[in-house]
Amino acid sequence: MMNRGALTILAILILAASMASVAVWFQHRTGRQCLEIWGVEGANLIRHAKVVEALRLKPGDDSSTAAETTEPDDANGESAGPVEVLTVGDREVAVLGRVDISQARGLLHARHALIVDHNFDPQQKPTSSAPSWQYALRFQDGSREVILLLDPIHDFVQLYPVDRGQGLRRETMRAEVAFIEREFAEASERTRQSSASGASR
């Protein structure tokens, strides 16, 4: 017969296993639609990827427009260097700037918002007009990568390069955009302070 201590340990283990099962079931129930949109690997990267970048985009009318776009310098909180161009359908979208937000405060909430079903609007379909891709979030882990394009005009988010997406609730989109803009502003301020410090030496 098991003594009281062993029974207590066994009860704790059973309770922990039950709580873990409930947590897995709850996450599956609250993220079922997101799994269908992003796929299992995509959703896993959105939640756990070690490297996360925010991208500021400028849609171009054609490939020449996007290719000729030059990125602002670091004084604006944006990366200098070659222009990256994303081909979305039959359009070219230029990356104007990128900021590493892997350690940004609020990233956990920004990630979570993109993998919880109630933050999406199932009634909202892709707009008949051309999407206005203004931002993107890139999630990377080694060679694996997923990019989400954000259209804050139509409150729509799309998986790149796959033509698969969903409408976001307006308050969720606003929160994502505010988070991204804050990170660009803070990167700009860090660059400004660094330049001022270097000039004063």
C-alpha angles and dihedrals in degrees: 000000000000117000123234094263093054091047090051092051091047091050091050092050092049091048091049091049091049092049091049091051091050091049092051091047092048093050090048091050094046094045104036094109092046090053089055091051102039099025124230095284093044093050090047091053092048089054103037112017112135095216121050126176131187114216128199111211138198117196115225128207092227142355093273092055093052094042093052094050112110123207120241115247126259092272087080093051092255131119120262119217138067118355114250115215124200117203107217111181106306094338134088117225117195122214106228096183145349134206128191106235098170091122098031119135109247094029092115091058092044090053094046093050090060096054101044116092098216090065090064129079109224091188093061114091130188110289119253089226123073111285117247102226103192102156141020138191119216119201116193135180113171109305093344118096142169127185126198118201117211125209106186092180093064096022092239132142124195136190113240130253090003115079094233126117149127141223117266123216108257095242090052093050091048090052092050092049092046090051092051094045091049090054092050090048092050091047089051091051092049090051092048092051091047091051092047091049091050092048093052094057 
